[in-house]
Amino acid sequence: MTIDGNRHADDLVRLEAKRKELEDTLAALARDEDELGRVLELAKEVDQLEQQVDAARAAANIPHETAKRSAIMPDDFQKRALANKKVAEKQLDDLAKSLRQPGETFEAAYSRSLDTGMGAMMLKTLDDATALASGNPTQFDLEKARIALQ
């Protein structure tokens, strides 16, 4: 090959490498654009969910004078949730007392009782009752929201 031929071959190799680099960059930008689109989509869904949660919270605090009320008033609902919370707390205490071994502190027995299947169920009941009594979403509500986002 001549000197000009070698130079043109070298230029061709550089240009092909540059073309490959630009194609890779373009592909990466397309992936980033797809990801950005998905992120924006998810942000919109989260915003809609937050609006639904706000609307549900507002609906749960409807004053008694409102014409269209649910059969269960929020105050009654919260009273029942507080009663359930007290029952769950007592059941957890009773479970801890029944599992308490000689010389063991109540706190240690309580902590150990939470590691049992029954203790875990009672703790979930207590968490749900606490959430309902305070007007916060339960674990079930959060799971439904997660599923709705998928």
Buried (B, 14 or more C-beta within 10 A) or exposed (E): EEEEEEEEEEEEEEEEEEEEEEEEEEEEEEEEEEEEEEEEEEEEBEEEBEEEEEEEEEEEEBEEEEEEEEEEEBEEBBEBBBEBBEBBBEBBBEBBEEBBEEEEEEEBBBEBBBEEEBBEEBBBBBBBBBBBBEBEBBEEBEEEBEEEEE
